[in-house]
Amino acid sequence: MAPPSKYSPEFREEAVQIALRSSKTISEVARELELNSETLRGWVKKYQKQQEPAPDAELTVNERARLKELERRNHELEMEVTFLKKGVPRTREAACGS
């Protein structure tokens, strides 16, 4: 069993939020809060890991619709690029008509 923490969950959460919102480094924030920088860095990593969606999580209906629209638009743009590349002369001689 882990020893009891000397920092409350509320303090940890607030420290993480300060570190994430601040333009200062984690080490600077930790120094201001009188924490070990590695302790704060660990809390931040744990928080960020908890915020990441599970890799196999199902998409919502809105996310699926957005993904489908983005895939359609991507295909459309790829076709435009292919078409435009065919019309662009590849060499200076071809561009000048020599």
N, CA and C atoms as an extended XYZ file, in Angstrom:
294
Properties=species:S:1:pos:R:3:atomname:S:1:resname:S:1:resid:I:1 pbc="F F F"
N         0.837       -1.180        0.000 N   MET     1
C         0.000        0.000        0.000 CA  MET     1
C         0.881        1.242        0.000 C   MET     1
N         0.503        2.240       -0.812 N   ALA     2
C         1.300        3.462       -0.933 CA  ALA     2
C         1.141        4.314        0.320 C   ALA     2
N         2.204        5.012        0.687 N   PRO     3
C         2.103        5.896        1.854 CA  PRO     3
C         1.166        7.061        1.538 C   PRO     3
N         0.525        7.622        2.567 N   PRO     4
C        -0.396        8.739        2.323 CA  PRO     4
C         0.360        9.934        1.723 C   PRO     4
N        -0.290       10.613        0.813 N   SER     5
C         0.324       11.763        0.160 CA  SER     5
C         0.237       12.975        1.069 C   SER     5
N         1.278       13.796        1.016 N   LYS     6
C         1.222       15.012        1.829 CA  LYS     6
C         0.533       16.138        1.080 C   LYS     6
N         0.141       15.884       -0.177 N   TYR     7
C        -0.564       16.878       -0.983 CA  TYR     7
C        -1.985       16.400       -1.260 C   TYR     7
N        -2.939       17.263       -1.054 N   SER     8
C        -4.336       16.905       -1.290 CA  SER     8
C        -4.589       16.810       -2.802 C   SER     8
N        -5.606       16.039       -3.192 N   PRO     9
C        -5.962       15.969       -4.616 CA  PRO     9
C        -6.286       17.351       -5.193 C   PRO     9
N        -6.888       18.203       -4.393 N   GLU    10
C        -7.228       19.551       -4.843 CA  GLU    10
C        -5.966       20.362       -5.131 C   GLU    10
N        -4.965       20.226       -4.257 N   PHE    11
C        -3.709       20.945       -4.464 CA  PHE    11
C        -3.028       20.443       -5.730 C   PHE    11
N        -3.010       19.130       -5.905 N   ARG    12
C        -2.389       18.553       -7.100 CA  ARG    12
C        -3.061       19.076       -8.364 C   ARG    12
N        -4.399       19.058       -8.367 N   GLU    13
C        -5.162       19.515       -9.539 CA  GLU    13
C        -4.849       20.978       -9.840 C   GLU    13
N        -4.836       21.803       -8.820 N   GLU    14
C        -4.548       23.226       -9.011 CA  GLU    14
C        -3.124       23.436       -9.522 C   GLU    14
N        -2.179       22.696       -8.977 N   ALA    15
C        -0.783       22.807       -9.419 CA  ALA    15
C        -0.654       22.415      -10.891 C   ALA    15
N        -1.330       21.356      -11.287 N   VAL    16
C        -1.300       20.907      -12.683 CA  VAL    16
C        -1.895       21.980      -13.589 C   VAL    16
N        -3.027       22.544      -13.193 N   GLN    17
C        -3.669       23.581      -14.008 CA  GLN    17
C        -2.776       24.812      -14.146 C   GLN    17
N        -2.125       25.184      -13.072 N   ILE    18
C        -1.200       26.330      -13.128 CA  ILE    18
C        -0.063       26.021      -14.095 C   ILE    18
N         0.490       24.825      -13.991 N   ALA    19
C         1.602       24.432      -14.863 CA  ALA    19
C         1.179       24.413      -16.330 C   ALA    19
N        -0.019       23.939      -16.604 N   LEU    20
C        -0.479       23.842      -17.991 CA  LEU    20
C        -0.840       25.206      -18.579 C   LEU    20
N        -1.372       26.097      -17.764 N   ARG    21
C        -1.803       27.410      -18.259 CA  ARG    21
C        -0.675       28.429      -18.295 C   ARG    21
N         0.356       28.196      -17.526 N   SER    22
C         1.433       29.167      -17.392 CA  SER    22
C         2.380       29.117      -18.587 C   SER    22
N         2.978       30.252      -18.879 N   SER    23
C         4.012       30.296      -19.916 CA  SER    23
C         5.363       29.894      -19.317 C   SER    23
N         5.379       29.656      -18.012 N   LYS    24
C         6.602       29.258      -17.319 CA  LYS    24
C         6.832       27.761      -17.493 C   LYS    24
N         8.062       27.339      -17.266 N   THR    25
C         8.386       25.914      -17.325 CA  THR    25
C         7.827       25.221      -16.086 C   THR    25
N         7.732       23.915      -16.168 N   ILE    26
C         7.270       23.134      -15.015 CA  ILE    26
C         8.201       23.352      -13.832 C   ILE    26
N         9.499       23.430      -14.106 N   SER    27
C        10.471       23.653      -13.029 CA  SER    27
C        10.230       24.983      -12.330 C   SER    27
N         9.927       26.034      -13.108 N   GLU    28
C         9.673       27.347      -12.508 CA  GLU    28
C         8.405       27.332      -11.664 C   GLU    28
N         7.343       26.704      -12.187 N   VAL    29
C         6.088       26.614      -11.437 CA  VAL    29
C         6.315       25.805      -10.161 C   VAL    29
N         7.035       24.700      -10.282 N   ALA    30
C         7.300       23.853       -9.112 CA  ALA    30
C         8.065       24.637       -8.042 C   ALA    30
N         9.042       25.407       -8.464 N   ARG    31
C         9.825       26.216       -7.517 CA  ARG    31
C         8.916       27.200       -6.789 C   ARG    31
N         8.014       27.855       -7.539 N   GLU    32
C         7.101       28.818       -6.927 CA  GLU    32
C         6.149       28.150       -5.935 C   GLU    32
N         5.765       26.902       -6.233 N   LEU    33
C         4.847       26.181       -5.355 CA  LEU    33
C         5.584       25.371       -4.286 C   LEU    33
N         6.897       25.501       -4.282 N   GLU    34
C         7.754       24.780       -3.341 CA  GLU    34
C         7.561       23.275       -3.463 C   GLU    34
N         7.605       22.807       -4.719 N   LEU    35
C         7.487       21.384       -5.038 CA  LEU    35
C         8.750       20.920       -5.734 C   LEU    35
N         8.982       19.635       -5.706 N   ASN    36
C        10.026       19.037       -6.525 CA  ASN    36
C         9.520       19.066       -7.964 C   ASN    36
N        10.362       19.497       -8.910 N   SER    37
C         9.917       19.628      -10.295 CA  SER    37
C         9.498       18.287      -10.896 C   SER    37
N        10.160       17.213      -10.496 N   GLU    38
C         9.796       15.884      -11.021 CA  GLU    38
C         8.437       15.433      -10.480 C   GLU    38
N         8.109       15.846       -9.278 N   THR    39
C         6.793       15.529       -8.715 CA  THR    39
C         5.708       16.196       -9.554 C   THR    39
N         5.875       17.495       -9.814 N   LEU    40
C         4.891       18.219      -10.618 CA  LEU    40
C         4.851       17.661      -12.039 C   LEU    40
N         6.002       17.365      -12.611 N   ARG    41
C         6.053       16.810      -13.967 CA  ARG    41
C         5.272       15.497      -14.029 C   ARG    41
N         5.405       14.672      -13.006 N   GLY    42
C         4.661       13.410      -12.934 CA  GLY    42
C         3.161       13.642      -12.859 C   GLY    42
N         2.752       14.604      -12.068 N   TRP    43
C         1.321       14.931      -11.961 CA  TRP    43
C         0.773       15.404      -13.303 C   TRP    43
N         1.561       16.244      -13.998 N   VAL    44
C         1.123       16.767      -15.297 CA  VAL    44
C         0.993       15.623      -16.309 C   VAL    44
N         1.978       14.741      -16.352 N   LYS    45
C         1.920       13.602      -17.285 CA  LYS    45
C         0.713       12.716      -16.990 C   LYS    45
N         0.473       12.454      -15.716 N   LYS    46
C        -0.675       11.622      -15.335 CA  LYS    46
C        -1.972       12.287      -15.765 C   LYS    46
N        -2.082       13.591      -15.545 N   TYR    47
C        -3.281       14.337      -15.939 CA  TYR    47
C        -3.482       14.264      -17.449 C   TYR    47
N        -2.406       14.506      -18.207 N   GLN    48
C        -2.508       14.496      -19.666 CA  GLN    48
C        -2.886       13.111      -20.184 C   GLN    48
N        -2.351       12.082      -19.564 N   LYS    49
C        -2.678       10.718      -19.985 CA  LYS    49
C        -4.157       10.422      -19.731 C   LYS    49
N        -4.685       10.911      -18.619 N   GLN    50
C        -6.099       10.705      -18.291 CA  GLN    50
C        -7.018       11.466      -19.247 C   GLN    50
N        -6.513       12.566      -19.834 N   GLN    51
C        -7.326       13.388      -20.727 CA  GLN    51
C        -7.384       12.825      -22.145 C   GLN    51
N        -6.428       11.965      -22.509 N   GLU    52
C        -6.403       11.387      -23.847 CA  GLU    52
C        -7.537       10.390      -24.005 C   GLU    52
N        -8.228       10.444      -25.158 N   PRO    53
C        -9.273        9.445      -25.383 CA  PRO    53
C        -8.637        8.075      -25.615 C   PRO    53
N        -9.361        7.041      -25.262 N   ALA    54
C        -8.865        5.682      -25.495 CA  ALA    54
C        -8.682        5.488      -26.998 C   ALA    54
N        -7.605        4.817      -27.420 N   PRO    55
C        -7.344        4.685      -28.851 CA  PRO    55
C        -8.449        3.950      -29.605 C   PRO    55
N        -9.158        3.062      -28.948 N   ASP    56
C       -10.197        2.304      -29.631 CA  ASP    56
C       -11.606        2.806      -29.283 C   ASP    56
N       -11.674        4.028      -28.729 N   ALA    57
C       -12.973        4.582      -28.358 CA  ALA    57
C       -13.808        4.830      -29.615 C   ALA    57
N       -15.081        4.548      -29.520 N   GLU    58
C       -15.993        4.758      -30.641 CA  GLU    58
C       -16.166        6.247      -30.900 C   GLU    58
N       -16.328        6.593      -32.171 N   LEU    59
C       -16.596        7.972      -32.534 CA  LEU    59
C       -18.074        8.286      -32.324 C   LEU    59
N       -18.343        9.512      -31.962 N   THR    60
C       -19.734        9.936      -31.844 CA  THR    60
C       -20.296       10.130      -33.252 C   THR    60
N       -21.597       10.296      -33.346 N   VAL    61
C       -22.241       10.507      -34.647 CA  VAL    61
C       -21.674       11.773      -35.302 C   VAL    61
N       -21.516       12.841      -34.514 N   ASN    62
C       -20.961       14.088      -35.052 CA  ASN    62
C       -19.528       13.908      -35.525 C   ASN    62
N       -18.723       13.183      -34.756 N   GLU    63
C       -17.338       12.939      -35.148 CA  GLU    63
C       -17.270       12.110      -36.430 C   GLU    63
N       -18.139       11.113      -36.541 N   ARG    64
C       -18.184       10.290      -37.754 CA  ARG    64
C       -18.556       11.121      -38.965 C   ARG    64
N       -19.546       12.003      -38.802 N   ALA    65
C       -19.976       12.863      -39.904 CA  ALA    65
C       -18.848       13.821      -40.305 C   ALA    65
N       -18.179       14.386      -39.321 N   ARG    66
C       -17.064       15.294      -39.615 CA  ARG    66
C       -15.931       14.555      -40.303 C   ARG    66
N       -15.620       13.363      -39.842 N   LEU    67
C       -14.564       12.566      -40.463 CA  LEU    67
C       -14.911       12.258      -41.915 C   LEU    67
N       -16.155       11.878      -42.166 N   LYS    68
C       -16.586       11.566      -43.524 CA  LYS    68
C       -16.459       12.797      -44.417 C   LYS    68
N       -16.864       13.956      -43.908 N   GLU    69
C       -16.757       15.195      -44.676 CA  GLU    69
C       -15.300       15.545      -44.954 C   GLU    69
N       -14.430       15.394      -43.959 N   LEU    70
C       -13.011       15.691      -44.146 CA  LEU    70
C       -12.367       14.728      -45.144 C   LEU    70
N       -12.762       13.459      -45.099 N   GLU    71
C       -12.232       12.490      -46.065 CA  GLU    71
C       -12.695       12.839      -47.477 C   GLU    71
N       -13.953       13.252      -47.614 N   ARG    72
C       -14.475       13.643      -48.924 CA  ARG    72
C       -13.713       14.859      -49.451 C   ARG    72
N       -13.514       15.852      -48.591 N   ARG    73
C       -12.800       17.073      -48.991 CA  ARG    73
C       -11.344       16.767      -49.331 C   ARG    73
N       -10.726       15.886      -48.576 N   ASN    74
C        -9.344       15.492      -48.840 CA  ASN    74
C        -9.235       14.839      -50.215 C   ASN    74
N       -10.156       13.947      -50.526 N   HIS    75
C       -10.162       13.274      -51.833 CA  HIS    75
C       -10.334       14.298      -52.955 C   HIS    75
N       -11.238       15.244      -52.729 N   GLU    76
C       -11.491       16.303      -53.706 CA  GLU    76
C       -10.225       17.127      -53.967 C   GLU    76
N        -9.532       17.497      -52.912 N   LEU    77
C        -8.301       18.284      -53.045 CA  LEU    77
C        -7.198       17.485      -53.719 C   LEU    77
N        -7.092       16.190      -53.401 N   GLU    78
C        -6.100       15.344      -54.066 CA  GLU    78
C        -6.352       15.283      -55.564 C   GLU    78
N        -7.617       15.195      -55.950 N   MET    79
C        -7.954       15.165      -57.372 CA  MET    79
C        -7.591       16.493      -58.035 C   MET    79
N        -7.843       17.615      -57.372 N   GLU    80
C        -7.485       18.919      -57.921 CA  GLU    80
C        -5.979       19.042      -58.106 C   GLU    80
N        -5.213       18.605      -57.124 N   VAL    81
C        -3.757       18.662      -57.212 CA  VAL    81
C        -3.268       17.819      -58.384 C   VAL    81
N        -3.798       16.618      -58.517 N   THR    82
C        -3.411       15.749      -59.624 CA  THR    82
C        -3.714       16.424      -60.959 C   THR    82
N        -4.884       17.003      -61.089 N   PHE    83
C        -5.282       17.690      -62.316 CA  PHE    83
C        -4.346       18.865      -62.612 C   PHE    83
N        -4.055       19.665      -61.586 N   LEU    84
C        -3.200       20.831      -61.784 CA  LEU    84
C        -1.772       20.436      -62.140 C   LEU    84
N        -1.278       19.356      -61.558 N   LYS    85
C         0.078       18.888      -61.880 CA  LYS    85
C         0.183       18.486      -63.341 C   LYS    85
N        -0.870       17.931      -63.891 N   LYS    86
C        -0.858       17.515      -65.301 CA  LYS    86
C        -0.777       18.711      -66.227 C   LYS    86
N        -1.294       19.855      -65.808 N   GLY    87
C        -1.312       21.032      -66.659 CA  GLY    87
C        -0.091       21.914      -66.533 C   GLY    87
N         0.789       21.654      -65.570 N   VAL    88
C         1.955       22.494      -65.330 CA  VAL    88
C         3.140       21.947      -66.108 C   VAL    88
N         3.794       22.788      -66.965 N   PRO    89
C         4.972       22.320      -67.692 CA  PRO    89
C         6.080       21.927      -66.715 C   PRO    89
N         6.772       20.858      -67.022 N   ARG    90
C         7.807       20.334      -66.120 CA  ARG    90
C         9.162       20.991      -66.323 C   ARG    90
N         9.420       21.545      -67.487 N   THR    91
C        10.748       22.124      -67.752 CA  THR    91
C        10.590       23.540      -68.279 C   THR    91
N        11.670       24.271      -68.254 N   ARG    92
C        11.676       25.650      -68.757 CA  ARG    92
C        11.413       25.642      -70.263 C   ARG    92
N        11.990       24.662      -70.984 N   GLU    93
C        11.800       24.597      -72.431 CA  GLU    93
C        10.323       24.391      -72.774 C   GLU    93
N         9.655       23.536      -72.007 N   ALA    94
C         8.242       23.278      -72.263 CA  ALA    94
C         7.412       24.518      -71.970 C   ALA    94
N         7.810       25.285      -70.947 N   ALA    95
C         7.071       26.496      -70.607 CA  ALA    95
C         7.247       27.591      -71.647 C   ALA    95
N         8.446       27.641      -72.246 N   CYS    96
C         8.731       28.688      -73.235 CA  CYS    96
C         8.311       28.269      -74.642 C   CYS    96
N         7.982       27.024      -74.823 N   GLY    97
C         7.565       26.550      -76.135 CA  GLY    97
C         8.731       26.251      -77.042 C   GLY    97
N         9.915       26.041      -76.504 N   SER    98
C        11.086       25.754      -77.336 CA  SER    98
C        11.168       24.306      -77.723 C   SER    98
